[in-house]
Amino acid sequence: MTRVLAVAINTFREAVRDKVLYGMVGAASAVLVFTLALGELSLDEEARVVHDIGLASISLFSVVTAIFLGSSLLYKEIERKTLYVILPKPIRRYEFLIGKFVGICLTGWIFVTLMGAILFSVMCAQHDALGLAFGVPIGCIAVSALVIWRARDRTAALVPLSAVFLACAAAAAGSAGVTLEPILCALALNLAEVAVVASVALLFSSFSTPFLTGLFTIGIWVAGRSAYEMATMKSRTLPDAIKSLLHTVSEVIPNFNLFVPGWNTLNEVGGQGGPIAYVLTSFGYAALYCSVLLFLASLIFNRRDFL
């Protein structure tokens, strides 16, 4: 466990320092702020527009971030030949791979929580709580800067600080009249989606190049978002063999639709345990897929010859 944690922390530090990640954060933040203008163009559906487009953009950018990190970080270790220094040490290859996975998930945690905090601030502005919309982010940024300046490990401090930022923004949005539970559940489901996407990327990255890994992972993600359509396809032009193949594929690949249920779905599961039960069930589904994919990735990675 100590070895896995060490690899995870180093992976997290490397990911946080990547300039591409800052570009993702900037682009996602711009889209979230822009939802205010889109909401004003709707007819009495301002809150719905900000909620739906905001969560959709967080999901999309977090998935792109997971694909980028999952397809590049392992390859960089091989390309820079740092892997040749790590493997002779008392660490097994599957521990190294799991450490990479945990590091990517930590980076996804930072991204989703920060974007969730910005979304809550945008919703405060939409509810005319401008003091909270601007005061909470400015205060959190000031406190974060002070903590990071005083912290011994500045990178590791980002994990609890992002959680505090999200909690403060959620509290402010709640006081402004925003319904918090569906949004927090959707953000939690984004974390599960990031974990599954990262495990898929690491599976392909264990034997392929970054370009092909990214291409394959995007294909799996798109197919997973279309799993329901493939399973229930009733086209009269397609042969029965193709329909059967699509149905089989939809049963094998991860069903990413589970992680983007939408506002109505989360509100309609009240009689089945509520949104929390739905989130926990989806986390169990994600954990099962991640375990299988990482096991396959470890088998392939163990057979690779780096000499």
N, C-alpha and C positions, 0 to 999 in steps of 0.2 A: 504493500500500500504506500509506503514511503517513497519507493522508486516511481510509482505511478504518479504520485502527487508532485514529485520533483519535475518530471517530464511535463505534467499539466501546467505547472506554474511557468516553466520556461516557454512552453507553447503559447500560453496566454500573454506573456510579455512580448514575444515576437509578433503576435497578431495585433496587439494594441499599438505597437510602434509602426505598423504598416500604414502608409499614407493612403492606400486605397480604402481602408476602413473609415478614415476621416472623410473621404469623399462620399461614402455611403451614408454616414451620419448627416453630413450637410445636405445631401439630396433628399433624404427622408424627412429631415426637419423642414426643408423648404416646401415639400408636398403637404406636410401636416399644417403648416401655416396657411398655405394656399387653399386648404379646404374651407377656411372662413369665407373666402370670396365665392367659392362654389356653392356654399350653403346659402348665401344671399341670393343666388340666382334661382333657387328652388322656390316652390310654392308651399309655404308653411311646413317645410320639411328640413329646416336648417340643421337641427340636432341630428336627425337621421343621416343626412349627407355627411356631416363631419364625422359621425361615428363610423359609418360604413367605409367611407373612403380612407379615413385615418387608419383604421384597423387593417384594411386591405393593403395599404402602402407599407405599414409596419411588417405585415406578413411577407410581402414581396421582397422588400429590401433585406429582411433578416434571412430569408432563404438564399438570396443572391450572395450575401455575406458568408453563409455557411458553405455554399458551393465553392466560392473562391478560396476560402481557407482550407476546406477539406481537400481540394484538388491541388493546392500549391505547397502547403506546409511540409507534407511528407516528401514531396519531390525535391524541395529545397534542401532538405537534410541529405538527400542522396547526391544532388548536384554539387553542393558545397563540400561534400565528403565529410561532413560532421558526423554522419551516421557511422562511418568507419571508426571513429573515436569512441562512440557511445556503445556500440554492440559488444566490443571486447570486455566492457565493464560487467559487473555482476547484475545485469538486467536482462530479462527475457524479452524476446521480440514482441510477444503479445502485451506485455506490460508497457512497452514503449508505444505501441499502437493505441492502447486504452488511454494512456497519458495524453496522447495527441487529441483523442476524442474528448476527453474531459476539458482540455484547454480550449478547444473550439466551442464547447458548450458554455464555458465561462464567458468567452467573448460574446456569444449569443445572448447570454444573460445581461451583460452590460448594454448591448445594443437595444434589446427589447425593453428593458426597464427605463433607459433614458428616453427612448421614443414614446413609451407609455406616459412618462412624466410630461413630455412636451405636449402630447395629445390632451392630457388633463388640463394643462395650462391653456391650450387653445379653447377647450370647452368652457373654461372659466371666462375667457374673453367673450365667448359667444353668449354667455349668460350675464353679460355686462358687469362682471366682477373683475374690472381691470386692475384693481389694486392687487388682488390675489394672482391674476394672470401674469403680472410682471414682477410683483414682489417676491413670490415664492421662488421662481427660477433665479432671480438676482441674488437672493439670500443664500440659496443652495450653492450657487456657483462661488460666492464669496467664502462660505464655510468650507467647501471642497478645496478651494485653492489654499486655504490656510492649513487644512489637514494634510494635503499632499505635500505642502512645503515643509511641514514638521515631521511627516512620516518617514520611517526608515526605508520601508519598501513602498514607494509611491505607486507602483503599478498595482500591487495587491490591494491598496486602499480604495481602488476604484469599485471593487465588488460591493462592499458595504455602503459606500457613498451613493452608488446608483440606487440601491434599495431604499436608502433614506430619502433620496430625491423623489423616487416614485411614491413613497408613503406620504411625504409632505404635499406633493401635487395632488394625490388622490384625496387627502383630507381637505385641501382647499376646494377641489371640485365638488366634493360632497357637501360642503357648507354652501356652495353656490347653487345647489339643487340638482347636480348630475347624479344619475343612477350608476353606482360604482360596480356592483357585482357582475353584470354581464361583461363590462370592459376588462375587469381584472381577470375574469375567467378566460376571455379571449386572449389576453396577453400570456396567461399561463399555457394555453394551448399552442401559442406561437413558439414557446420554449420547447414543447414536445416536438413540434414540427421541425424546428432547427436541429434537435438531437437526431431525428430519423434521417434528415437530409445529410447531416454530417457523417452518419454511419454509412449511408449509401456512397457518399463521396470517398470515404476512406477505403471502402471495399474496392472501388475501381482504381483508386490511387495506389493500392498495394501492388498493382501489376501494370498500370498504364501511365501515359503521359498526362500533364495537367490539362491540355486541350481536350483530349478524348475523355478524360475523367469528368470535366465540366460538361461536355456534350452529353455523355451517358447519364449523368446525374440530372441534368435538366430534362432529358427525355423521360426518366423514371418519375420525376416530380410532375411533369405535365400529364403523363399517363395516370399517375396516382390521383391527380385532381379530376381526371375523367373516368375514374373507376366505375362510378355509378352508371354513367352513360354507356360504357362498354358492357356492363353486366345486364343492362335492360334494353339493349339495342334491339329494335324491331323493324329494321329496314327490310324491305322486300327485295331489294336489288342485290344484297350480299348473300353469298352461299351460306348454307348452314354450317359448313366447316369453319368459315371465317368467324361467324357468330360464336361458335363454340370455342374457337381460339381466343377471341377477345374476352369471353366470359372467364376462361381459365386464367388469362393474364390479369384480369381484374381481381381475381382471388389470390394471386401470388404476390403482386406488387403491393407496397404500402398504400393504404387508402388515405390520401392526404386531405380528402374532404372532411374527415372527422375533426381536423384541427381548425377548420374554418366553418363552424356550424351556422353562423349568422345570428342576428338578434332574435328572430322568431324562434329558432330551434332552442336556444338557451332558455328562453322564457316558457317554452312549451313542455319542458321536461320536469316541471314542478311536481307532477304526480309520480315521477319515477326516481325521486331522490333529489331533485333540484340540480342546478348548474354545477354544484360542487361534485356531486356523484358523477355527472357526465365528464367533468375534467379528470377525476381520478380514474375512471374507466379508460379514457383516452390515454392517460399517462401509462396505464398498464399495457395497453396496446402498443404504445411507442416503446416501452421498455422491452417488450417481447421482440419486436422487430430489430431494435438496436442490438440486443444480445445475439440474435441469429446472424445479423450482418457483420458484427464485429468478430464473431467466431469464424465465419467464412474468411474475413479479411486476415485474421491471424493465421489461419491455415495456409493461405496463399503467401503471406509475408514471410512465414517461417521457411517456405520452400525456395525463396529467392536467394540467389547466390550473388553476394556483393563483393566477392574477391576479384 
